[in-house]
Amino acid sequence: MEALKKFDGAYWRSLFDSRVGKTTWPYGSGVWSKKEWVLPEIDPDDIVSAFEGNSNLFWAERFGKQFLGMNDFWVKHCGISHTGSFKDLGMTVLVSQVNRLRKLKRPVFGVGCASTGDTSAALSAYCAAAGIPSIVFLPANKISTAQLVQPISNGALVLSIDTDFDGCMKLIREVTSELPIYLANSLNSLRLEGQKTAAIEILQQFDWEVPDWVIVPGGNLGNIYAFYKGFKMCQELGLVNRIPRLVCAQAANANPLYLYYKSGWKEFKPLKANTTFASAIQIGDPVSIDRAVFALRNSNGIVEEATEEELMDAMALADSTGMFICPHTGVALTALIKLRNSGVIGSDDRTVVVSTAHGLKFTQSKTDYHSGDIPGMGRFANPPVLVKADFGSVMDVLKDFLLSKKK
Ligand SMILES: N[C@@H](CCOP(=O)(O)O)C(=O)O
């Protein structure tokens, strides 16, 4: 350690030169290609994947143990799918039904939705695959570029409207009551029938052992109800004898359900959602509010909220353990952190956080966070290091890095 501290660029340069000069170089003259490399036998415990688990249900071992003191923390990643979010689960059901209606010559000329970016991506992809026209209403400048480009590429009619999601939702409801355009938002129960399969899958993946908690980010609130529906169906079929406690996690900037919950379910007040990095849940007047309340009340559920700083920090912390999550999953993780800190969720409770979309849809906010471009944020920022293309300079950076890692 002491010796390391003395090193500077020039020292490293001389060390490198002397080593390269003296060492027998094993790589030239065909030696490399002929050499047989024998790898040490590996123990199954040594195998590293970002998360341990099968399919899309991962045991998030490092995050759970290191940051939560939990042994049984899991992530159900619904963003590893065709369009990168859980919306694919419901949209395949809905568009299949529309396909059938059209084959039966019913007058359904297209399918439409309002969206914060994920529903529109799924709708346009499945419609394009079936050759059905799709129409999406998007709040202008409020969704990520990765999300915007999805319906554009899939040939949807994309209306970029100068309002927020709630404004788009109101407009599409009016339009679809006037024109033969089928409404694909989650107030349509076909969507929920598809989405509830994620709950059934979780139980199946745990070999029909019921987790204690399932935490779902909530905006338009169809998904929390879909999870309840899936779990309840399995209970009614006798596949399991109880259901998990559900937690719905909202961004504090768009938290009508949270406020309703805090009022003891006394009065629901739609609100104007403020801008949040969790843009897909920036919704102030959720269409599935009543269903969500039903799901939460019947599962002994809880509603939590996350500030912008909390959700971005939680996302960065999770990413630093090998995840690459969306900001909405950061909201759900914040809820978990709060419930763990208050002792509501115990260290041995089997807990599943539902990750709703792929992190690659939200690279801008991640980049801004890590480069320190968001005022007052960046506790876990890991900005790239700008360094001269010079061996000594690179080695100096590495020296600092190695010293910071030395325990
Ligand atoms: N987050 C959603 C908002 C629309 O909600 P839905 O429940 O009707 O799909 C989106 O990605 O558009």
The ligand as a Tripos MOL2 file, in Angstrom:
@<TRIPOS>MOLECULE
LIG
   12    11     1     0     0
SMALL
NO_CHARGES

@<TRIPOS>ATOM
      1 N1        -47.5730    4.0360  -18.2770 N.3       1 LIG1
      2 C1        -48.5250    3.8670  -19.3220 C.3       1 LIG1
      3 C2        -49.6740    4.8060  -19.2360 C.3       1 LIG1
      4 C3        -50.8640    4.2000  -19.9190 C.3       1 LIG1
      5 O1        -51.3860    3.2800  -19.0540 O.3       1 LIG1
      6 P1        -52.1720    1.9610  -19.4310 P.3       1 LIG1
      7 O2        -52.2820    1.2990  -18.1210 O.co2     1 LIG1
      8 O3        -53.4660    2.3730  -19.9850 O.co2     1 LIG1
      9 O4        -51.3470    1.2000  -20.3700 O.co2     1 LIG1
     10 C4        -47.8420    3.9080  -20.6790 C.2       1 LIG1
     11 O5        -46.7620    3.3840  -20.8320 O.co2     1 LIG1
     12 O6        -48.3570    4.4780  -21.6050 O.co2     1 LIG1
@<TRIPOS>BOND
     1     1     2 1
     2     2     3 1
     3     2    10 1
     4     3     4 1
     5     4     5 1
     6     5     6 1
     7     6     7 2
     8     6     8 1
     9     6     9 1
    10    10    11 2
    11    10    12 1
@<TRIPOS>SUBSTRUCTURE
     1 LIG1         1 GROUP 0 **** ****
